[in-house]
């Protein structure tokens, strides 16, 4: 695969980088409930405590990334995938995408998980990449060792990892694409 660009998938009518974590607790709960009520896409299946869990996982990721020398400027990340993931397009009625080149992903403010942050940090098995945040250099080693989930698990039947997630911790990276 070797596509090291970052992809952000979104509903075309809403625009890119709309982040629940940027909202107050009440606003985020309202939007999450609206998504559940519409019941049209994958995100409508989220549990009632989704935002509470999400904020805790984002804090854990933030702390782990800082511990590895990262200098996040946001308390929460914007989410992308490393390499294309067609499955994510199916989440949207009218999907669109933003692509940010690898060179534009500053190592100081971009972290990675091998799989989506939620299952990566919560799934209980013995895979060594669970509960881990990776730096830009480290994720290349992980890909070397385990391959691209988009290739070996494109149907999602071999575990929760469907893609490599990119966490962008700085507005300056996404601003030109808004």
C-alpha positions as a Markdown table, in Angstrom:
| # | Residue | x | y | z |
|---|---|---|---|---|
| 1 | Unk | 0.0 | 0.0 | 0.0 |
| 2 | Unk | 2.6 | 2.5 | 1.1 |
| 3 | Unk | 0.3 | 5.5 | 0.9 |
| 4 | Unk | 1.6 | 7.7 | 3.7 |
| 5 | Unk | -0.8 | 10.5 | 3.1 |
| 6 | Unk | -3.4 | 11.3 | 5.8 |
| 7 | Unk | -7.1 | 11.1 | 4.8 |
| 8 | Unk | -10.0 | 12.7 | 6.6 |
| 9 | Unk | -13.5 | 11.5 | 5.6 |
| 10 | Unk | -16.6 | 13.7 | 6.2 |
| 11 | Unk | -20.2 | 14.5 | 5.1 |
| 12 | Unk | -19.8 | 16.8 | 2.2 |
| 13 | Unk | -22.7 | 19.1 | 3.2 |
| 14 | Unk | -21.2 | 19.6 | 6.7 |
| 15 | Unk | -17.5 | 20.1 | 5.7 |
| 16 | Unk | -14.3 | 18.7 | 7.1 |
| 17 | Unk | -12.9 | 18.6 | 10.6 |
| 18 | Unk | -16.1 | 19.0 | 12.5 |
| 19 | Unk | -15.0 | 17.7 | 15.9 |
| 20 | Unk | -17.3 | 16.7 | 18.7 |
| 21 | Unk | -14.5 | 17.2 | 21.2 |
| 22 | Unk | -14.3 | 20.9 | 20.3 |
| 23 | Unk | -17.9 | 21.3 | 21.7 |
| 24 | Unk | -19.0 | 21.7 | 25.3 |
| 25 | Unk | -20.2 | 18.6 | 27.0 |
| 26 | Unk | -23.9 | 19.6 | 26.5 |
| 27 | Unk | -23.4 | 20.5 | 22.9 |
| 28 | Unk | -21.5 | 17.3 | 22.1 |
| 29 | Unk | -24.3 | 15.2 | 23.8 |
| 30 | Unk | -26.9 | 17.0 | 21.7 |
| 31 | Unk | -25.1 | 16.4 | 18.4 |
| 32 | Unk | -24.3 | 12.8 | 19.4 |
| 33 | Unk | -28.0 | 12.2 | 20.2 |
| 34 | Unk | -29.0 | 13.8 | 16.8 |
| 35 | Unk | -26.7 | 11.4 | 15.0 |
| 36 | Unk | -28.2 | 8.4 | 16.9 |
| 37 | Unk | -31.7 | 9.6 | 16.1 |
| 38 | Unk | -31.0 | 9.8 | 12.4 |
| 39 | Unk | -29.7 | 6.2 | 12.5 |
| 40 | Unk | -28.3 | 6.5 | 9.0 |
| 41 | Unk | -24.6 | 5.7 | 9.5 |
| 42 | Unk | -22.0 | 3.8 | 11.5 |
| 43 | Unk | -21.7 | 6.7 | 14.0 |
| 44 | Unk | -25.4 | 6.3 | 14.9 |
| 45 | Unk | -24.5 | 3.1 | 16.8 |
| 46 | Unk | -22.5 | 4.9 | 19.4 |
| 47 | Unk | -23.4 | 4.3 | 23.1 |
| 48 | Unk | -24.9 | 6.9 | 25.4 |
| 49 | Unk | -21.6 | 7.3 | 27.3 |
| 50 | Unk | -19.6 | 7.7 | 24.0 |
| 51 | Unk | -18.4 | 11.3 | 24.7 |
| 52 | Unk | -17.3 | 10.5 | 28.3 |
| 53 | Unk | -15.3 | 7.5 | 27.1 |
| 54 | Unk | -13.9 | 9.5 | 24.1 |
| 55 | Unk | -12.7 | 12.4 | 26.3 |
| 56 | Unk | -11.0 | 10.0 | 28.7 |
| 57 | Unk | -9.3 | 8.2 | 25.8 |
| 58 | Unk | -8.2 | 11.5 | 24.2 |
| 59 | Unk | -6.7 | 12.6 | 27.5 |
| 60 | Unk | -4.8 | 9.3 | 27.8 |
| 61 | Unk | -3.5 | 9.6 | 24.2 |
| 62 | Unk | -2.5 | 13.2 | 24.9 |
| 63 | Unk | -0.5 | 12.3 | 27.9 |
| 64 | Unk | 1.1 | 9.3 | 26.2 |
| 65 | Unk | 2.1 | 11.4 | 23.2 |
| 66 | Unk | 3.6 | 14.1 | 25.5 |
| 67 | Unk | 5.5 | 11.4 | 27.3 |
| 68 | Unk | 7.1 | 10.5 | 23.9 |
| 69 | Unk | 8.2 | 14.1 | 23.3 |
| 70 | Unk | 5.1 | 15.3 | 21.4 |
| 71 | Unk | 4.1 | 18.9 | 21.8 |
| 72 | Unk | 0.3 | 19.0 | 21.2 |
| 73 | Unk | -1.3 | 22.4 | 21.0 |
| 74 | Unk | -4.9 | 21.1 | 21.3 |
| 75 | Unk | -6.3 | 19.2 | 24.2 |
| 76 | Unk | -8.0 | 16.9 | 21.7 |
| 77 | Unk | -7.0 | 15.6 | 18.3 |
| 78 | Unk | -8.6 | 15.8 | 14.8 |
| 79 | Unk | -8.9 | 12.4 | 13.3 |
| 80 | Unk | -7.6 | 11.1 | 10.0 |
| 81 | Unk | -6.4 | 7.8 | 8.6 |
| 82 | Unk | -2.9 | 6.9 | 7.4 |
| 83 | Unk | -3.6 | 5.8 | 3.8 |
| 84 | Unk | -7.0 | 5.6 | 2.2 |
| 85 | Unk | -9.8 | 3.6 | 3.9 |
| 86 | Unk | -12.7 | 3.2 | 1.6 |
| 87 | Unk | -14.8 | 1.6 | 4.4 |
| 88 | Unk | -15.0 | 5.1 | 6.1 |
| 89 | Unk | -16.7 | 6.6 | 3.0 |
| 90 | Unk | -19.6 | 4.2 | 3.7 |
| 91 | Unk | -20.3 | 6.1 | 7.0 |
| 92 | Unk | -21.6 | 9.1 | 5.0 |
| 93 | Unk | -24.6 | 9.8 | 2.8 |
| 94 | Unk | -22.5 | 12.1 | 0.5 |
| 95 | Unk | -18.8 | 11.4 | 1.4 |
| 96 | Unk | -15.9 | 13.6 | 0.7 |
| 97 | Unk | -12.3 | 13.6 | 1.8 |
| 98 | Unk | -9.3 | 15.8 | 2.5 |
| 99 | Unk | -5.8 | 14.4 | 1.9 |
| 100 | Unk | -2.8 | 15.9 | 3.7 |
| 101 | Unk | 0.7 | 14.8 | 2.5 |
| 102 | Unk | 3.0 | 12.9 | 4.9 |
| 103 | Unk | 5.6 | 15.8 | 4.7 |
| 104 | Unk | 3.0 | 18.2 | 6.1 |
| 105 | Unk | 2.4 | 16.1 | 9.2 |
| 106 | Unk | 4.7 | 17.6 | 11.7 |
| 107 | Unk | 6.1 | 14.9 | 14.0 |
| 108 | Unk | 5.8 | 17.2 | 17.1 |
| 109 | Unk | 2.0 | 17.4 | 16.8 |
| 110 | Unk | 0.9 | 14.2 | 15.1 |
| 111 | Unk | 0.5 | 10.8 | 16.7 |
| 112 | Unk | -0.8 | 7.4 | 15.5 |
| 113 | Unk | -2.6 | 4.4 | 16.7 |
| 114 | Unk | -2.6 | 1.0 | 14.9 |
| 115 | Unk | -6.4 | 1.0 | 14.5 |
| 116 | Unk | -9.0 | 3.4 | 15.7 |
| 117 | Unk | -8.3 | 5.1 | 19.1 |
| 118 | Unk | -11.4 | 3.5 | 20.7 |
| 119 | Unk | -10.7 | -0.2 | 20.1 |
| 120 | Unk | -6.9 | 0.2 | 20.2 |
| 121 | Unk | -7.1 | 1.6 | 23.8 |
| 122 | Unk | -9.9 | -0.6 | 25.0 |
| 123 | Unk | -9.8 | -4.0 | 23.2 |
| 124 | Unk | -8.5 | -6.7 | 25.5 |
| 125 | Unk | -6.1 | -9.1 | 23.7 |
| 126 | Unk | -2.4 | -9.8 | 23.6 |
| 127 | Unk | -1.6 | -7.8 | 20.5 |
| 128 | Unk | 1.5 | -5.6 | 21.2 |
| 129 | Unk | 0.1 | -2.5 | 19.5 |
| 130 | Unk | -2.9 | -2.2 | 21.9 |
| 131 | Unk | -3.0 | 0.8 | 24.3 |
| 132 | Unk | -0.1 | 2.4 | 22.4 |
| 133 | Unk | 0.3 | 5.9 | 20.9 |
| 134 | Unk | 3.0 | 6.0 | 18.2 |
| 135 | Unk | 5.2 | 8.8 | 16.9 |
| 136 | Unk | 5.8 | 9.4 | 13.2 |
| 137 | Unk | 9.0 | 7.3 | 13.2 |
| 138 | Unk | 7.5 | 4.5 | 15.3 |
| 139 | Unk | 4.4 | 4.0 | 13.1 |
| 140 | Unk | 6.6 | 3.2 | 10.2 |
| 141 | Unk | 8.2 | 0.4 | 12.2 |
| 142 | Unk | 4.8 | -0.9 | 13.2 |
| 143 | Unk | 3.6 | -0.9 | 9.6 |
| 144 | Unk | 6.8 | -2.8 | 8.7 |
| 145 | Unk | 6.0 | -5.4 | 11.4 |
| 146 | Unk | 2.2 | -5.8 | 11.0 |
| 147 | Unk | 1.3 | -4.4 | 7.6 |
| 148 | Unk | -1.7 | -2.2 | 6.7 |
| 149 | Unk | -5.0 | -3.1 | 8.4 |
| 150 | Unk | -6.8 | -1.6 | 5.3 |
| 151 | Unk | -5.2 | -4.6 | 3.4 |
| 152 | Unk | -5.3 | -7.5 | 5.8 |
| 153 | Unk | -8.6 | -6.6 | 7.5 |
| 154 | Unk | -10.6 | -4.6 | 5.0 |
| 155 | Unk | -13.8 | -6.5 | 5.9 |
| 156 | Unk | -13.3 | -6.1 | 9.6 |
| 157 | Unk | -13.6 | -9.8 | 10.3 |
| 158 | Unk | -10.1 | -10.2 | 11.8 |
| 159 | Unk | -10.4 | -7.8 | 14.7 |
| 160 | Unk | -11.2 | -4.1 | 15.3 |
| 161 | Unk | -8.3 | -2.6 | 13.4 |
| 162 | Unk | -9.5 | -1.4 | 10.0 |
| 163 | Unk | -7.0 | 1.4 | 9.5 |
| 164 | Unk | -4.1 | 3.3 | 11.1 |
| 165 | Unk | -5.5 | 6.4 | 12.8 |
| 166 | Unk | -3.7 | 9.7 | 12.7 |
| 167 | Unk | -4.3 | 12.1 | 15.6 |
| 168 | Unk | -3.6 | 15.7 | 14.6 |
| 169 | Unk | -3.0 | 17.8 | 17.7 |
| 170 | Unk | -2.6 | 21.3 | 16.1 |
| 171 | Unk | -5.1 | 23.4 | 14.2 |
| 172 | Unk | -2.3 | 24.8 | 11.9 |
| 173 | Unk | -2.1 | 21.5 | 10.1 |
| 174 | Unk | -5.8 | 21.3 | 9.2 |
| 175 | Unk | -6.5 | 25.0 | 8.8 |
| 176 | Unk | -5.7 | 25.2 | 5.0 |
| 177 | Unk | -8.2 | 22.3 | 4.4 |
| 178 | Unk | -11.2 | 23.7 | 6.3 |
